[in-house]
Each structure stands twice: as C-alpha cells, then as structure tokens.
C-alpha cells in the first residue's frame, strides 16, 4: 500500500452526534451534609488537582475519608480499584479489543469508526473512571511515545498501541514499556522504521528513540550513534509491508537486517546479532543515567510543576536506577505529602491543557453525557484532539502553548452551562446538591467555587461573581448557570495547584 496521511478535514466529526457509549454518568452523590470548615485541606485539594483529571467534591470526600497517604496508595494500586461501571460502558466499543489485522480488515473503508471509539473511550475513562491517577499517567505516556493517529495505518493501529504500550505499563516498568513501543505497528509506521532496511537506513525512529524516548535532547549521543541505532533496528517491521499477510503484526525480517558490527554509545554490538541488536540497544538505553534523568524530569514537570526542585529530580533518578525503572515509586515520591507540602504554590501551579480543562468541568459538575464524542468537537476548537498531534514530541505541556488560546475554552464553558450542547449538559439539581455540600456560611458564588475548584478561586473574583448574582433579577436558575460559567471561565479555574 502507498503511504499516505489523512488531513483533519477527512475525519467526519458528524459522527459525534450519534454512536455507542451514550448515557455515561457518575454514580449518585454521597449522602448530604455540609463539609465543615475544618475540612478545607489545601494539601489534599492539591493532591487531587495533580493526581486526577479534575477536582470534584466526591473525590475530595473520598480522599478526606481515607486520608492523604491511603488515598494516594489506593490510586497507585489501580488494578484493585473497582471500576466496573466504566468497564461495562467500554463494552460498547468493540474496536478496543480487536487485533490490528482485524481492525484494518473490518474497517479499511471506515477508519473513522476506529478513531472515534478510541477517542470516546479516552474521554469516558478520563471523566468517569475511579482510576484517576492511572489515567493521568496513560495521558503522560501517550504523549511521551506520541503517535499521530491521522498518519494512515496509525488510524487503525493506534488503538492497539494505546492498549499495549501506555495502558499496560502506565504505572509499571519503563524499560518494559520501552521494549514494547518499537514493536508497535503504529510506531513502526509513524516513525518510518518499516522502510529502515540494510543499505537504506531510515533514521527517524533511531533519532526519536534517543532524543525523545530515552536520553533526552542533550544526550549524550552523536550523529554516529543515531546512524548506528538505525542500523540495529533494520528489519523491524510489521506484516503487510513486505508480504501479503494481514497488516499490523510485528515481524522481524532477517534478510533486511544489517548484520555488521555496530557501536552505540561506546558499546560494541558484535556482527551477526540479528534481532538482538536492537534489543541490546534498548537495554543500554533503558538504564542509562541520562534516561533516568530525562524521564524523572519530564514526569516531575507533568505531575508537579514546570520547574521541579533539583533535589526531587535527584531522588527520582535514584529511585529509577535502584528499582530498574519502576514507575510507581517515582509517582509516589512526586505526589507525596512531603513533596507537595514543601513545594511553593506558585511552583506547583500548572495551566490546564484543553483536555484537562474540559474534563475538569465535566468532573466538577458530575455531568452525564449522552454522547462523549460531542466533546471531541470542542477539543478540536481548543486545539487538543486526542491522538492528533503531528510531531513526535507529543502535545506540549507548557503554559505558553495554551494560555493564548482562551476564547475556545470560554466558549465551551458558556455553551455547556447554557445548555447549547446537544448531548452534554449539567443537571441543575445536581449542581444545587453539590453546592449544598460546601462548608456552611458561604455566599452563593463561594459555594459554586467550592464545587468547581474546592475553594481555590481568588477571593476578589468570587466577590465579583457574587456581585453579578446579586444584580440579576431574571430566572434564578439561569443566573445560577451563568454564575457557574463565570467561575469556569475565570483565571483560577484555568490552573490547578
């Protein structure tokens, strides 16, 4: 097959108005009773902000009941969290469990079906799953090993990659994940290793493996190392490229492999090693100190703040090297009570990317969805459609990238609370029930802020929202929804700290 690409305009977003997975909803709210003022625990709210896809009162109450350390351990032990409601809803997406050959064979002329099911499943999990920290780490690793799903075969193959790479290893072992990624048909296609053959080496995968996936942009590696790594990966391809087998299964073609001696980062890889040449490279890179530093720094920036403390990075590097690249203890250290308590608020204040801004609103309001893919059209306007980032570096995690693009965020909040979306609307009674769970004695605006942020909005802005409420004489329910809009559009809600 000829290699090609699918521009964004080829994706039929009209499918967002129909399809499976409708009726996603949160479980009932816990029984009432206000939260006493002594429960204003900034550290616990900070943990929820960094470890989930958005603050919600039920999550806060859950963490408060368990205690900081116990809740964090519960989230780290994600395999023992009961998520049966989400698991049942995921049964509506048959493509999630299909093999690459079956996906391509059955949906060759309808890749949209595969693309949209993966996107909708991602939204379903991010908003409704109880495994919130796990979903945060899936998000992190899908960006780290980024694949643009619009790149032809990736339209069908990214689903399996998401399952086998990010989801299988999100809180597991980095070397194991690193060794799985180059066998992903989606990655092989996306970074051109399918045309990396003896005598005609293609360096794209080798370069990104060194620069993005392991050592980092500062190396140490040379252009010679890039070329030698590429030689080691010659012959790593998938079925359907050089044979007539159904496409998408990893295969090694010995006849296409460069059998000569290679030298990578000073390590001699003897001639005649075949497939093991690349596996040796992965072993070298997985436990290299630069890889430990790169992964530690990037993970700390993602989970904690843009400028993580140097001593934290040192601790993470030590954990990585002493455990053989175990991810869970690194996450535990980043989100520990000591780390969050000793990191100044401004140092752990992060601007929400569009995806988390949207999920934050859905989670805070406990909103049900009759069609999650309607939300994808909103993410398209905000600039972060899942799996559609073109370059291999993944969606940027910087305030500079997203802070200039506020208008689409404000538009989403306005449409959501004004009931202008067809399938995703906040339930007014649920909003009132959530407000009733705020600490006693708060103004209406402060109650709304507690629902949306746990009480983190600037007092002056809350006072302005209250002044707006007091000045209105129209339908009180309309005014209430407009006040929710103002909080969601406000400066504080764009961040979590």
C-alpha positions in Angstrom: 0.0 0.0 0.0 1.1 3.5 -0.7 1.9 5.6 2.4 -0.4 8.5 3.0 -1.9 10.7 5.5 -5.4 11.8 6.5 -5.9 15.5 7.0 -8.1 16.6 9.8 -10.9 17.5 7.3 -11.2 13.9 6.4 -12.3 13.0 9.8 -16.1 13.1 9.9 -17.0 14.8 13.2 -20.7 14.5 12.4 -20.4 11.0 13.9 -20.1 12.8 17.3 -23.8 13.2 17.2 -24.6 9.5 17.3 -23.0 6.2 18.1 -22.3 4.0 21.1 -21.3 4.9 24.5 -24.2 7.2 25.2 -25.5 7.8 28.7 -22.2 7.9 30.6 -22.8 9.1 34.1 -21.3 9.4 37.6 -22.7 7.3 40.4 -25.1 9.0 42.8 -23.7 11.7 45.1 -22.8 10.6 48.6 -25.5 11.4 51.1 -25.7 15.0 52.1 -24.4 17.0 54.9 -22.2 20.1 54.6 -18.4 19.9 54.7 -17.3 21.5 58.0 -14.8 24.4 57.6 -12.1 22.4 59.2 -12.1 20.2 56.1 -10.6 22.9 54.0 -7.5 21.0 53.4 -5.4 22.7 50.8 -2.8 19.9 50.6 -5.4 17.3 49.9 -7.1 19.5 47.3 -3.6 20.0 45.8 -3.2 16.2 45.6 -6.5 15.8 43.9 -5.6 18.6 41.4 -2.3 17.0 40.4 -3.4 13.3 40.5 -6.8 13.4 38.7 -8.4 14.8 35.6 -10.1 17.5 37.7 -11.3 18.3 41.1 -14.7 17.0 42.3 -16.4 17.1 45.7 -17.0 13.3 45.7 -13.2 12.7 45.0 -12.4 15.2 47.8 -14.7 13.5 50.3 -13.3 10.1 49.3 -9.7 11.3 49.8 -10.7 13.0 53.1 -12.2 9.8 54.4 -9.2 7.7 53.5 -6.5 10.2 54.4 -3.8 11.6 52.1 -1.4 8.7 52.1 -4.1 6.0 51.9 -5.8 7.7 49.0 -2.6 8.0 47.1 -1.7 4.3 47.7 -5.2 3.4 46.6 -4.8 5.3 43.4 -1.3 3.7 42.8 -2.8 0.3 43.3 -5.2 0.9 40.4 -5.6 -2.7 39.4 -7.6 -3.3 42.6 -9.9 -0.3 42.2 -13.5 -1.3 41.3 -14.2 0.4 38.0 -16.9 -1.9 36.9 -19.3 0.8 35.7 -16.7 2.2 33.3 -15.6 -1.3 32.3 -19.2 -2.1 31.4 -19.5 1.1 29.4 -16.3 0.3 27.5 -18.0 -2.9 26.2 -19.9 -0.6 23.8 -16.6 -0.2 21.8 -15.7 -3.4 20.1 -12.7 -2.0 18.4 -10.8 -1.6 21.7 -10.1 -5.3 21.9 -9.6 -6.1 18.3 -6.2 -7.0 16.7 -4.6 -4.8 14.1 -5.3 -7.1 11.2 -9.0 -7.4 12.2 -9.2 -3.6 12.6 -7.8 -3.0 9.2 -9.7 -5.7 7.5 -13.1 -4.9 9.0 -12.7 -1.1 9.0 -10.5 -0.5 5.9 -13.0 1.9 4.4 -14.3 3.3 7.7 -11.3 4.3 9.8 -13.4 6.9 11.5 -15.2 4.2 13.4 -11.9 3.1 14.9 -10.6 6.6 15.6 -13.8 7.8 17.3 -14.2 4.7 19.5 -10.6 5.3 20.8 -11.3 9.0 21.4 -14.6 8.3 23.1 -13.1 5.6 25.3 -10.4 8.0 26.4 -12.9 10.7 27.4 -15.1 8.1 29.2 -12.2 6.9 31.3 -10.8 10.4 31.9 -14.1 11.8 33.2 -15.8 8.8 34.9 -13.1 6.3 35.8 -12.2 5.9 39.5 -8.6 5.1 38.4 -7.8 8.8 38.0 -4.1 8.7 38.7 -3.7 5.8 36.2 -5.5 7.8 33.5 -3.2 10.8 34.2 -0.2 8.5 33.6 -1.7 7.0 30.5 -2.0 10.6 29.2 1.6 11.2 30.0 2.9 8.1 28.3 0.8 8.5 25.2 2.4 11.9 24.8 5.9 10.6 25.6 5.5 7.9 22.9 3.4 10.1 20.7 1.8 8.8 17.5 -0.3 10.9 15.2 -3.4 8.8 14.5 -4.0 10.7 11.3 -0.9 9.1 9.7 -2.6 6.4 7.5 -2.0 2.9 9.1 -2.0 4.6 12.5 -5.7 5.3 12.1 -6.2 1.5 12.7 -3.1 0.6 14.7 -3.1 3.3 17.4 -5.8 1.5 19.3 -3.6 -1.5 19.9 -0.6 0.8 20.7 -2.6 2.6 23.4 -3.5 -0.7 25.0 -0.2 -2.5 24.8 2.2 0.4 25.5 0.7 3.2 27.6 -2.2 1.4 29.3 -0.3 -1.8 30.1 2.7 -0.1 31.5 1.5 3.3 32.8 2.3 2.6 36.4 4.6 -0.4 35.7 8.1 -0.6 34.4 9.6 1.9 32.0 12.2 -0.5 30.4 9.4 -2.9 29.7 7.3 -0.2 28.1 10.3 1.0 26.1 10.8 -2.5 24.7 7.2 -2.8 23.7 6.9 0.5 21.8 9.2 -0.3 18.9 7.2 -3.5 18.2 4.0 -1.4 17.8 2.9 -1.4 14.2 1.7 2.2 14.7 5.1 3.4 15.9 6.9 1.4 13.2 4.7 3.2 10.6 4.7 6.6 12.2 8.5 6.9 12.6 9.2 5.1 9.3 11.1 2.1 10.6 9.1 0.0 8.1 11.5 1.4 5.4 14.6 1.0 7.6 16.5 -1.8 5.8 20.1 -2.8 5.2 21.8 -0.4 2.8 18.9 2.1 3.0 18.8 3.0 6.7 16.0 5.3 7.8 17.0 7.2 10.9 13.7 8.7 12.1 12.9 6.1 14.8 16.5 5.9 16.0 16.7 9.6 16.4 13.5 10.0 18.3 14.3 6.9 20.4 17.4 8.7 21.7 16.2 12.3 21.8 12.6 11.9 23.0 12.1 8.4 24.4 15.2 7.9 26.4 18.4 10.1 26.8 16.8 13.5 26.0 17.8 16.2 23.6 21.1 16.8 25.5 22.2 13.2 25.0 24.9 12.3 25.3 24.8 10.9 21.8 26.3 11.8 18.4 25.0 11.6 14.8 27.1 8.5 14.5 25.1 7.0 17.4 21.9 7.8 15.6 23.1 6.0 12.5 24.3 3.0 14.4 21.0 2.7 16.3 19.1 2.9 13.0 21.3 0.0 11.7 20.4 -2.0 14.8 16.7 -1.6 14.0 16.9 -2.6 10.4 14.4 -5.3 9.6 12.0 -4.4 12.4 8.7 -4.1 10.5 5.1 -5.4 10.5 3.2 -7.8 8.4 1.6 -6.5 5.2 4.5 -4.3 4.2 6.9 -6.9 2.6 4.4 -9.8 2.4 0.7 -10.5 1.7 -0.2 -11.3 5.3 -2.9 -9.2 7.0 -1.3 -6.0 8.1 -0.3 -4.9 11.6 1.6 -7.7 13.4 5.2 -7.1 14.4 7.7 -9.1 12.5 11.5 -9.2 12.1 12.9 -9.7 8.6 16.4 -11.1 8.9 17.1 -10.6 5.2 16.5 -6.9 5.6 18.8 -6.5 8.7 22.3 -5.0 8.7 24.3 -7.9 10.1 27.6 -5.9 10.6 29.2 -4.8 13.8 27.7 -1.6 15.4 28.9 0.7 18.2 26.3 2.6 20.2 27.3 5.0 23.0 30.7 3.2 23.1 29.2 -0.2 23.4 30.3 -2.7 20.8 27.5 -4.8 19.4 29.0 -7.8 17.6 28.2 -8.7 14.0 25.6 -11.3 13.3 23.3 -10.5 16.2 20.1 -10.2 14.1 17.0 -9.0 16.0 19.0 -9.0 19.3 21.0 -5.9 18.1 18.0 -3.6 18.7 17.2 -5.4 21.9 20.7 -4.7 23.2 20.3 -1.1 22.3 17.1 -0.9 24.3 18.8 -2.5 27.3 21.6 0.1 27.1 19.3 3.0 26.8 16.7 1.8 29.4 19.2 2.0 32.3 21.4 4.8 31.1 21.7 7.6 33.7 20.6 10.2 31.1 17.4 8.3 30.5 16.8 8.2 34.3 17.3 11.9 34.4 15.2 12.6 31.3 12.2 10.5 32.5 12.4 11.8 36.0 12.5 15.5 35.0 9.7 15.1 32.4 7.5 13.1 34.9 8.0 15.7 37.6 7.2 18.6 35.3 4.0 16.8 34.2 2.7 15.8 37.7 4.1 18.6 39.9 5.1 21.8 38.2 7.0 23.4 35.3 10.2 23.9 37.4 10.5 20.9 39.8 13.1 21.2 42.6 16.5 19.8 41.7 16.6 17.7 44.9 13.4 16.0 43.8 14.9 15.1 40.4 17.9 13.6 42.2 15.6 11.5 44.3 13.7 10.3 41.3 16.8 9.4 39.4 18.0 7.4 42.4 14.6 5.6 42.6 14.6 4.9 38.8 18.1 3.4 38.8 17.7 1.4 42.1 14.4 -0.1 41.1 15.2 -0.9 37.5 12.9 1.8 36.1 9.8 1.2 38.2 7.3 4.0 37.6 5.0 3.6 40.7 7.6 4.6 43.4 8.6 7.6 41.3 5.0 8.8 41.1 4.6 8.1 44.8 7.6 10.4 45.5 6.4 13.2 43.3 2.9 13.2 44.8 4.0 12.5 48.4 2.7 14.7 51.2 6.3 15.9 51.8 6.9 16.9 48.2 3.6 18.8 47.8 3.9 20.4 51.2 7.4 21.7 50.6 6.7 22.9 47.0 5.5 26.5 47.0 2.1 27.1 45.4 3.5 29.1 42.5 6.0 26.3 41.8 3.3 23.6 41.5 0.7 25.8 39.7 0.0 24.4 36.3 -2.1 25.7 33.4 -4.7 23.1 32.4 -4.3 21.8 28.8 -7.6 21.9 26.9 -8.3 18.2 27.5 -8.0 18.6 31.3 -9.9 21.9 31.2 -12.8 20.1 29.6 -12.7 17.0 31.9 -12.4 19.3 34.9 -15.7 20.9 34.1 -17.4 17.6 33.5 -16.0 16.1 36.7 -16.7 19.1 38.9 -20.3 19.3 37.8 -20.8 15.5 37.8 -22.3 15.9 34.4 -23.7 12.9 32.5 -23.1 12.6 28.8 -25.4 11.2 26.1 -22.6 11.4 23.6 -19.0 11.9 24.6 -17.8 12.5 21.0 -19.6 15.8 21.0 -16.9 16.8 23.4 -14.3 16.0 20.7 -15.6 18.8 18.5 -15.0 21.1 21.5 -11.4 19.8 21.9 -10.9 20.4 18.2 -11.7 24.1 18.7 -9.4 24.2 21.7 -6.5 22.6 19.8 -6.1 19.3 21.6 -8.0 16.4 19.8 -6.7 13.2 21.4 -4.0 11.4 19.4 -4.0 14.1 16.6 -0.7 15.9 17.5 1.5 15.7 14.4 5.2 15.9 15.6 6.6 13.0 17.7 7.2 15.1 20.8 3.5 14.9 22.0 1.1 17.7 23.0 3.1 20.4 24.7 2.8 20.7 28.5 3.6 24.4 28.8 1.5 27.4 29.8 3.0 29.3 26.8 1.4 26.8 24.4 -2.1 27.1 25.7 -2.6 30.3 27.6 -3.0 32.4 24.4 -6.0 30.2 23.3 -8.6 31.1 25.9 -11.5 32.0 23.7 -12.5 28.4 22.7 -12.3 27.5 26.4 -14.6 30.3 27.4 -16.9 29.3 24.5 -17.1 25.7 25.7 -17.9 26.8 29.3 -20.6 29.1 28.0 -22.2 26.5 25.7 -22.0 23.8 28.4 -23.8 25.8 31.1 -26.2 27.5 28.7 -27.4 24.1 27.5 -26.2 24.9 24.0 -24.5 21.5 23.6 -26.9 18.8 22.4 -25.7 15.8 24.5 -23.6 17.2 27.4 -25.4 19.3 29.9 -25.1 19.8 33.6 -28.1 18.8 35.7 -29.4 21.8 37.6 -30.5 19.7 40.6 -27.1 18.0 40.8 -25.4 21.4 40.8 -27.6 22.5 43.7 -26.9 19.3 45.6 -23.2 19.8 45.2 -23.4 23.4 46.4 -25.3 22.2 49.5 -22.2 20.1 50.3 -19.9 23.2 50.6 -18.9 24.5 54.0 -21.7 26.4 55.8 -21.9 30.2 55.7 -20.5 30.7 52.2 -22.0 33.0 49.6 -23.6 31.5 46.5 -20.6 32.4 44.4 -18.3 30.8 47.0 -20.4 27.6 47.1 -20.1 27.5 43.3 -16.4 28.0 43.5 -16.2 25.1 46.1 -18.0 22.9 43.6 -15.6 23.8 40.8 -12.3 24.2 42.5 -12.6 23.2 46.1 -12.3 26.9 47.1 -9.2 27.9 45.1 -10.6 30.9 43.2 -9.3 34.3 44.1 -11.5 36.0 46.7 -11.8 39.2 44.7 -13.0 37.3 41.6 -15.5 35.3 43.7 -16.8 38.6 45.1 -17.3 39.9 41.5 -19.3 36.8 40.6 -21.4 37.3 43.8 -22.0 41.0 42.8 -23.2 39.7 39.4 -25.6 37.3 41.1 -26.9 40.0 43.4 -27.5 42.4 40.5 -29.7 40.0 38.4 -33.5 39.8 38.6 -34.1 37.2 35.9 -34.8 33.5 36.4 -32.7 32.4 39.4 -31.8 29.1 37.7 -30.5 30.9 34.6 -28.5 33.2 36.9 -27.1 30.2 38.7 -25.9 28.6 35.5 -24.4 31.9 34.4 -22.5 32.2 37.6 -21.1 28.7 37.1 -20.0 29.8 33.7 -18.1 32.8 35.2 -16.3 30.6 37.7 -15.3 28.1 34.9 -14.2 31.0 32.7 -12.3 32.7 35.5 -8.5 32.9 35.8 -8.2 30.5 38.7 -10.1 27.6 37.0 -7.6 27.6 34.2 -5.0 26.3 36.7 -4.6 23.7 39.3 -2.1 24.0 42.2 
